[in-house]
Amino acid sequence: MTIVNRRYVLATRPEGAPTVANFRLEEQTIDPDRLAEGQVLVRNRFLSVDPYMRGRMNDGRSYAAPQALDQVMIGGTVGEVVATRHPRFAVGDQVALMGGWQEYAVADATTRGAIRPVDGSAIPLSAYLGPVGMPGITAWIGLTRMIEPKAGETVVVSAASGAVGSVVGQLAKLRGLRAVGIAGGPAKCAHVRDELGFDACVDYKAHPDQRSLVHALKAACPYGVDGIFENVGGTILDASMALTNDFGRIAICGMIAAYQGDPIPMAAPLLILTRRLTVRGFIVSEHQTHWATAQAELAAHVASGKIRYHETVSAGIESTPDAFFGLFEGRNLGKQLVRLY
C-alpha cells in the first residue's frame, strides 16, 4: 500500500526576503514495501524551521552546499518509524533526523548520524528540535567551547528569546554567570527575564541607534562584557562589542541581520585589536564529538525544569513557508515548529 507524501521543494532562489513563490508544494508516493536494505521510513510529527535555512537557499559559497532546486527543503524533524529494513529500528520507534519539509521521510540508517533514536517519555518529542536538539546543542557548544566562561563573568546574548539564545542564557546562569539578553519588544524581554531567569534584557526596538543601545546595555552590564553570543550582527553586535572587557570572547553563531543580503559593516573593528578580543565563528555540525555530552546535560536540565523553553507551533504542512517567514519578522517566541499531525 503506497503512502502519499506532501512536501515543499525549493522552486526558485530568493532575491532578498523569500516569498511563497520560492517554494512548491508537491505530492509523491512512497511504497513502504520497496524500501532498500538499511532504509527506514518515518512519519514526521514535527518539523523545524530555522534562520540558517535562508542562507542555504542562496547559490553561493558557504559552510555547506546550497539547497538544491526542485528538492525537498532541508530541516530537522522528529517522528515515528512506520516501516524499516534496518535491525536497529523497529516500527513505532521515535526518532530524530534531517527529514526536511515533508510529512514522511526515508532515511538511510547505515549512514552515521542520519537518524537517531530519541525518548519522548520523559521529555516531549518536540524538545528534540529545540533545547535538547540542534538549537540547544548549538547554545551549549557556543557557550562552553567558544566563549569558555568563568563564574562571575558577564555574557550578552542577542536574539535571547529565540530557540538558541534562550538556552545560552540559562546555561550561563547554571554556570554562575551574569546573563544579559537582547530581544525585540517588552513582551519578549519580560519573557527572557521573568520566565527564563536572565539577569536583565535590553529591548533593541526601544533603542534603535547604537548610542542608545550602548547606554542601555551599559546599565545592564555594570562590570563590562566578557562574552558575547551573537545571533544577529549589525548594530546589536557593535553595541555589545563597545562594552567588552580586555580578552573578551565572541562566539558568532548567526548573522540574521545579513540573511536577506543586506551589508552589515562592523562599526569598530579596531576593538578586536585594542581589547585583544577572540572572535570565533562556529557551525554546530562540525562539533559532533561534543553532541552526546551536550545532549545529556540539556536533557537532564529540561527534565528537571532547570531549563525552560517556549514553542511557537504552526499546524499543517501548508503553514511551513509562513512559519519560516515569521522568523525574520520576529513573530516567534522560542522555537518555531510545524506540527504535522
C-alpha positions in Angstrom: 0.0 0.0 0.0 1.5 3.3 -1.1 1.7 6.4 1.0 1.0 9.9 -0.3 3.7 12.3 0.9 3.3 16.1 0.7 6.5 18.0 0.7 7.8 21.5 -0.1 10.7 21.9 -2.6 12.7 25.0 -3.4 11.3 26.2 -6.7 13.4 29.3 -7.2 16.2 31.1 -5.3 15.1 34.3 -3.4 16.4 37.7 -4.1 16.1 39.4 -0.7 13.3 38.2 1.5 11.9 34.8 0.5 8.3 34.6 -0.7 5.8 31.8 -1.3 6.8 31.9 -4.9 10.2 30.4 -4.0 8.5 27.1 -2.8 6.3 24.5 -4.4 4.1 22.0 -2.6 4.3 18.6 -4.2 2.9 15.1 -3.7 4.9 12.0 -4.1 4.1 8.3 -3.5 6.2 6.1 -1.3 5.8 2.3 -1.2 6.9 1.1 2.3 7.4 -2.5 0.8 10.0 -1.2 -1.5 12.5 0.2 1.0 16.1 -0.6 0.2 18.2 -2.6 2.7 19.1 -0.3 5.6 16.4 2.3 5.0 13.8 3.5 7.5 10.5 5.2 6.7 9.5 7.9 9.2 6.2 9.8 9.6 7.3 13.2 10.7 5.3 14.6 13.6 7.1 18.0 13.9 9.4 19.8 11.5 11.7 22.7 12.4 12.2 26.0 10.6 15.4 27.8 11.4 17.1 31.0 10.2 20.1 29.1 8.8 17.8 27.8 6.0 17.7 31.3 4.4 21.5 31.2 3.8 21.3 27.7 2.3 18.8 28.9 -0.2 21.5 31.1 -1.9 23.6 29.7 -4.7 26.9 30.7 -3.3 29.9 29.5 -1.3 29.1 28.9 2.3 29.9 26.3 5.1 27.6 23.8 3.4 26.3 23.1 -0.1 23.3 25.2 -1.2 19.8 23.8 -1.0 19.2 22.1 -4.4 16.4 23.4 -6.6 13.4 21.1 -7.0 14.5 19.1 -4.0 12.7 18.9 -0.6 13.7 21.8 1.7 16.3 20.8 4.4 15.4 20.8 8.0 15.2 18.7 11.2 12.2 16.6 12.1 11.0 14.2 14.7 8.5 11.4 14.3 7.8 7.7 14.4 9.1 4.8 12.3 6.4 3.3 10.1 8.5 0.8 8.1 12.0 -0.4 8.5 14.7 -2.5 6.9 17.3 -1.9 9.5 17.7 -4.1 12.6 18.4 -1.2 14.9 15.0 0.4 14.3 11.5 -1.0 14.8 8.1 0.2 13.8 6.9 2.7 16.4 10.3 3.9 17.4 10.6 7.6 18.0 13.5 9.2 16.0 15.1 12.5 15.0 16.5 13.1 11.6 17.0 15.7 8.9 13.7 14.8 7.4 13.0 18.1 5.7 9.8 20.0 4.9 7.7 16.9 4.3 5.2 14.6 6.0 7.2 11.4 5.5 11.0 10.9 5.1 13.1 7.9 4.0 16.4 7.8 5.9 19.5 5.6 5.3 20.1 4.2 8.7 23.5 2.8 7.6 24.8 6.4 7.4 26.2 7.5 10.8 24.0 10.2 12.4 21.4 10.1 9.6 18.7 9.0 12.0 18.8 8.9 15.8 16.6 7.2 18.4 15.0 9.6 20.9 12.9 9.1 24.0 9.7 11.1 24.3 8.6 9.6 27.6 10.5 11.9 30.0 10.9 14.9 27.6 8.3 16.0 24.9 9.2 14.8 21.5 9.3 18.3 20.1 12.1 19.2 22.6 14.5 17.3 20.4 14.1 20.0 17.8 14.7 22.7 20.4 16.5 22.8 23.8 17.6 19.1 23.6 18.3 19.2 19.8 20.3 21.2 17.4 19.5 24.7 18.9 20.3 23.6 22.4 23.5 21.9 21.4 24.4 25.0 19.4 23.9 27.0 22.6 26.0 24.6 24.7 28.9 24.5 22.2 29.0 28.2 21.6 29.0 29.0 25.3 31.2 26.2 26.7 33.6 25.7 23.8 33.8 29.1 22.1 33.3 31.6 25.0 34.7 29.3 27.7 33.2 31.4 30.5 34.3 31.7 34.1 31.9 32.1 37.1 31.2 35.7 37.8 31.7 36.9 34.3 29.0 38.6 32.1 27.7 37.2 28.9 25.5 39.1 26.5 23.1 37.1 24.2 21.4 38.5 21.2 18.1 37.1 20.0 17.7 36.0 23.6 14.1 34.9 23.3 14.9 32.6 20.4 15.5 28.8 20.3 19.3 29.1 20.7 19.7 32.4 22.7 17.1 31.3 25.4 19.2 28.2 26.2 22.5 30.1 26.2 21.4 32.4 29.0 20.0 29.6 31.1 23.2 27.6 30.7 25.2 30.7 31.7 23.1 31.1 34.9 23.7 27.5 35.8 27.4 28.1 35.5 27.4 31.2 37.8 27.5 33.9 35.2 25.5 37.1 34.7 23.3 36.7 31.7 22.1 39.7 29.8 19.8 39.3 26.8 18.9 41.4 23.9 15.4 40.9 22.4 12.7 42.8 20.4 9.8 44.3 22.4 8.7 44.5 26.0 6.9 41.1 25.9 9.9 39.2 24.7 12.2 40.9 27.2 9.8 40.2 30.1 9.8 36.5 29.0 13.6 36.5 29.0 13.8 38.0 32.4 10.8 36.5 34.2 10.4 33.1 32.6 14.0 32.2 31.6 15.8 33.8 34.5 18.2 36.2 32.7 19.5 38.9 35.0 18.5 41.6 32.5 17.1 42.1 29.0 17.5 45.1 26.7 14.8 45.9 24.2 16.6 46.8 21.0 13.4 48.1 19.5 13.3 50.8 22.2 16.9 51.7 21.3 17.1 51.9 17.5 20.5 53.6 17.3 23.9 52.3 18.6 24.5 55.1 21.1 21.1 54.5 22.9 21.6 50.7 22.8 25.1 51.0 24.3 23.7 53.2 27.1 21.0 50.7 27.9 23.4 47.7 27.8 25.9 49.5 30.0 23.3 49.8 32.7 22.6 46.1 32.4 26.4 45.2 32.4 28.0 47.3 35.2 31.2 45.3 35.0 31.5 45.2 31.3 31.1 42.3 28.9 33.3 39.2 29.0 31.5 37.1 26.4 29.1 37.7 23.5 26.9 35.0 22.0 26.0 36.6 18.7 23.0 35.6 16.6 22.1 38.9 14.9 25.1 41.1 13.9 24.9 44.7 12.8 24.2 47.4 15.3 23.5 44.9 18.0 26.9 43.3 17.8 28.5 46.8 17.6 26.8 47.8 20.8 27.9 44.7 22.7 31.5 45.0 21.4 31.7 48.6 22.7 31.4 47.3 26.2 33.8 44.3 26.0 36.5 43.9 28.7 40.0 43.0 27.7 40.4 39.5 26.4 36.6 39.2 25.8 35.4 36.3 23.7 32.8 36.5 20.9 31.0 33.4 19.6 29.5 34.1 16.2 26.5 31.7 15.8 24.4 33.6 13.3 24.1 36.9 11.5 20.4 37.1 10.9 20.7 40.8 10.1 22.5 39.8 6.9 20.5 36.8 5.8 18.4 38.8 3.3 21.5 40.1 1.6 21.9 43.5 3.4 25.5 44.6 4.2 26.4 44.8 7.9 29.8 46.6 8.2 31.4 46.4 11.7 31.4 49.9 13.3 34.6 49.5 15.4 36.8 46.5 14.3 39.8 48.1 16.0 38.3 46.9 19.3 39.4 43.4 18.3 43.0 44.5 18.5 42.9 47.1 21.3 41.0 44.8 23.7 42.6 41.6 22.4 39.2 40.0 21.6 38.8 36.5 20.4 36.1 36.2 17.7 35.1 32.7 16.6 32.5 31.6 14.1 31.3 28.1 14.5 28.9 25.6 12.9 27.4 23.1 15.3 27.6 20.2 12.9 31.4 20.4 12.9 31.5 19.6 16.7 30.0 16.1 16.7 32.4 14.9 19.3 30.6 17.1 21.9 27.0 16.3 20.9 26.4 13.4 23.3 27.8 15.3 26.3 25.8 18.4 25.4 22.6 16.5 24.8 22.9 14.5 28.1 23.3 17.7 30.1 20.5 19.5 28.3 18.1 16.6 28.6 18.7 16.4 32.4 18.1 20.2 32.8 14.9 20.1 30.7 13.6 17.1 32.6 14.3 18.7 35.9 12.9 22.1 34.9 16.2 23.9 35.2 16.0 24.8 31.6 12.6 26.2 30.5 11.6 26.7 26.9 8.7 28.0 24.8 7.5 26.8 21.4 5.6 28.7 18.7 3.7 26.0 16.7 2.0 26.2 13.4 -0.4 23.5 12.2 -0.1 21.5 8.9 2.5 21.3 6.2 0.8 24.2 4.3 1.8 26.5 7.1 5.5 25.9 6.8 6.5 28.8 4.5 4.7 31.4 6.6 6.2 29.9 9.8 9.6 30.3 8.1 8.9 33.9 7.1 7.9 34.7 10.7 11.4 34.0 11.9 12.7 37.1 10.1 9.7 39.3 11.2 10.1 38.5 14.9 6.8 36.7 15.1 8.0 33.6 17.0 8.8 33.3 20.7 11.3 30.5 21.4 11.4 27.6 19.0 9.4 27.7 15.8 7.9 24.4 14.8 5.3 23.0 12.4 3.1 20.2 13.8 2.2 17.8 11.0 -0.2 15.6 12.9 
